[in-house]
Amino acid sequence: MASQPETFGDQPLRFSIPARDARGRLVRLDSVLNEILAAHAYPPLIEKTLAEALVLTAMLGASLKDQGSQMTIQVQTEKGAIRLLVCDYKDGALRGYAQFDAATVAALPADSTLFGIFGTGYLAITFDRVRPASEGGGRYQGIVPLEGACLSEAAQNYFVQSEQIPTFIRTAVDHIDGRCVAGGILVQHLPEGEEGRERLHVRLDHPEWEHVGMLAFTVLPEELADPLLPLEEIVWRLFHEEDEVRVEQAGKLTKGCRCDPLHIRDVIAKFPSEDRAEMADESGDIVVDCEFCSRRFPISLASLNN
């Protein structure tokens, strides 16, 4: 029996090009992505959109090095096919879900634009770093209008508008052998204070970034979503003419839903008894749904009164 070819997924790769004041991250989601998607019966268009959002979350989350820090992407609209999309990353654990209107989705073409899927809305990116605020920790949130051809372009606009960091982002989603595979690349100019030069908005030119951006732009979607292609190979293809390119494997990604029956029970137990009685169903259970993993947790009133 022929052996299965080795695949390369679910482990982000960080890289930097010191002479060009640039850094980047690559990620390809495979098994973890399909575990997350399996919790819901998403239509193909919603599945593709959520897969792209999870790739963005993994790439941005891979920048966090402090244990316990978290990065969250949230897209919210009022009248779009997708009303709410949430993904987050914490200590290598990735999760996400989408709330959508089935009738609206069914009427959309398969190649719908970002505006067609979401309508008017906003993209919020939140970093919660556990280190002290004096060391760059605490919570930071940036919110930008949901603009661009896809979520990747909206995220790219976030960095340009909210942080004034020149950024290139490209993602790709494909179906291979009956499973969903998604990948992405993020390349940035190193801002002031991170071994780079001053931010570009105070300069009239920056040939290093222009050069790196042009090289990054040549990456192909089929390369990003090819599970048989090592991420290091993509870096080499793009930047092999550079004098020095440093690469570093980030931690392995996992499917991470943090719903805990004991924690849920403890939270409900803090409500007054009359409120708990109103929340209970006819069987005397308070049923809590987890949007991320699509699991239901029945907590009986009798157990809370013991």
N, C-alpha and C positions, 0 to 999 in steps of 0.2 A: 504494500500500500504506500503510495507516494506521500511524503511528508508535506505538511502545510508550510508555505513560505513564511519567513519571519516578517512580522508587521511592526511598524514604528508609530505608536500612538500613546496618548494620555500621559506624556511627560514633556512639559514645556522646555524650551531651550533659550537661554539668555546669551546674547553676544554683544560685543562692543568693538568699535573701531577707534582706538585712542587718537590716532593721527587726524581723524576726521571729526572728532568731538561728537561721535554718534554712538547710540546704543540701540538694541533691538531685542525682540522676543518672537519666537516662533512656537506655535502649538498645533497639534493635530489631535482631535478627539475621535475616539473609536468606541471601545467597549464602554467607557464611562458615559459617553453620549447616548448610546443605545439603552443603557440602564435607566437613565433619566427619562428618555422619551417613552420607554415601555410602561411607565406609570400612568400614562394618559393615551387615549386614542385620538391623537391630533390629526386633523386633515393635513395633507402634504404641504400646503402653503404655510400653515402654522408651524409645522415641524421644521421646515427649512428656516423660518424666521427665528425660532427659538434656538436652533442649532447655531446660527450665526451669532446670536446674543451670548450663548454659552462660550463660544470661541473667544469673543471679545472679553468676557469675564475672566476666562482662564489666562489670557495674555496680560490683562491689567493686574489681576491678582498675583501673577507670578513675580511682580515687582515687590511684593510684601515679604520681608524677611523676618519680621518679629512675630514670634509665636502668639497666637490669639488675635492678630490683626485681621480685619475683614474688608472686602471690597464688594460693593453692591451696584448693580446696574438696574435702573427702573425706567420703564417707558409707560406713560399713562396718557390716555386720550379720553374724549367724551363720546364720540360717535363713530370711532373706527371699528374695523372688523376685530381687531385686537384691542380690548379695553385696558388691559393691564398686563405687563410682562415684567417679571422680576427674576433676576439671577444673582447669586452671590458666591463668593469664594472665601474660604477660611481654612488656613492650615492645610492646603492642598485638597480640601473637600469642596466639590462643586455641586450646585443644585440650581434649579430654575423651573418656572412654570409660566403658562400664559392663560389668561382669561379671554375668551373670544365669543363673538356672536355667530353661531353656526349658520344661520340663514344668510347673513352678510358675507361670510367666508365662501359659502357655496356659490354665490353670484359673482365672485371675483375671478378674473383670468389667472392662469398659473404664473404668468410673468408680471404680476402686479408690482407697481412701484411702492416705495416706502409710504408715499402719501396715500396711495390706493389702499394699503393695508391698515394704516393707522389714522389717516386723516390728519387733522391739526392736533399736535400734542407736544410733549417735551421729553427730553432725555436727561435723566439725573444720574450722575456717577458719584458715589460716596465712598470715601476711604475712612475707615476707623482704625487708627494706629494705636497700639497699646503703649508705646513709649511716651514719656512726658511731653507736654506741649512745648516746653523749651527746647526739645530735641526734635521737633517736627512731628510730634504725635498728636493725639486727639482726633476729632472728627473734622473732615473737610468735604464739602459737597459742592459740586458744580452743576448747574442746570442750564441747558441750552435748548432752543427750539429744535423740533424734530425735522431736520432739513437734510436733503441729499437723496441720492438714488437708492441707498440702502442703509442699514444700521451702521455699517463700517464707515460710511461717509459722515453720518451724524456724529459718530464718536471722534472721527478725525477733526470735525468742526469744533467739538468740545475742547480739544487740546489747543487748537489755534485761538479760539475765542476766549476760553476761560483761563488758560494757563500761558498763553503766548509761546507755546512750544511747538515749533514746526514738526509735523508728524505725518507719516505715511502709514495707512492701514489698508490691508486687502484681506478678504476672507473668501472661502469657497466651501460649498456644500455639495456632496454627491452621494449617490447610492451605489454601493459596490457589494456584490454577492448577497443581496438582500438586507444589508445593513446601511445605516447612515454614517458617513464619514465627513468630518468638517475640519478645516484647517485655516490658519491665518498667520499673518506676519505684521508686526508693528515695528517701525523704525522711527527714531526720534533724534533731534539735536539735543545734546546735553545742555541743560540750562545752567545758569550761573550757580556756583556752589556745588556742582556735581562733576567736577573735573573738566568742565567745558568752558566755553567763552560766555560773554554776555548774551542775553536773549536777543533774538534776531530783530525785534521791533526797535532796538536802539542802533541797529547797523543798517547800512545801505546795501551791503553785499555780504555773502558768506559762501564762497566757492566750495568749501568742504561739504556743507549740507546739500547744495545743489547737485554735487557729484554723487553723493550717497543716495539722494532721492531719485535720481535718474536710474541708478543701478537697481534700486529696490523696485522701481516701477516695472522692470522687465520680468518679475516673477510671474509665473503662469498659474491660473487657478487650479489646473490639473496637477501641478506639482504640490500645491498646498494640501490637496485632498487625496493624494496618492499614499495609501497606507504602507506601501512597499518601499517608499523613498525616505531614507533617514533625513531628519531635519538638518543635521550637520552638512549633508550633501547640498541642500538648498543654499545654506550660507556660503559654502565653497563656490557654487555656481555663480552666485551674485557678486561675491567680493573677493574672489581668489587673486585678483591683481593687487590687492592692498598689501602693504608691508606687514601689518600685524592685525589679526582678527582674533579676539579672545572669545572662547565659548565656554559655557557653564550649564550643566544640566540642572534644572530646577527639580523639586521633589515630584514624585509620581502623583498624578491626580486620582481622586476617588470620587464616587458618588456619595454626596454627603447630605443626608437629611437629618436635622438635629431634633426631630420630634421624639420625645421621651415620655412614655406613659406615666412614669412616676412624677416627672416635672409637671405634666399637664394636670395630674391629680392634685398636686400641691397648690398649683395656681387656682384651680376651681375651689379648693377647700378654703381659700381666703375670702371668698364671697360670703355675704350673709346667708343664712339658711333659707330665708324667704326668696332671695334671688336665685339660689340654686334650685329651689322647687319650681320656679317659673321656667328655668332653662331645661328641666327634665322632660322627657317624652312620656308617653302613656305607660311604658314599661319601667319607669323610674330611673332611666339612664340619661345622663348628659352626654351627648355624642359630639365629639370634637373631630372635625375634618382637617387633615393636613393637605394644603393645596400643592405642596411640593411633591410628596410621594403618593398622594391619592389614597392614603390610609385613613380609616375611621377608628377613633378611640372611644368606646363607650365607658363612661365612668358612672357607676351606680350611686344613687343617693345614700343607700344603706351603707356603702363602704366609707362614705365621707362622714357619716354620723357616728362611726365606731371610734 
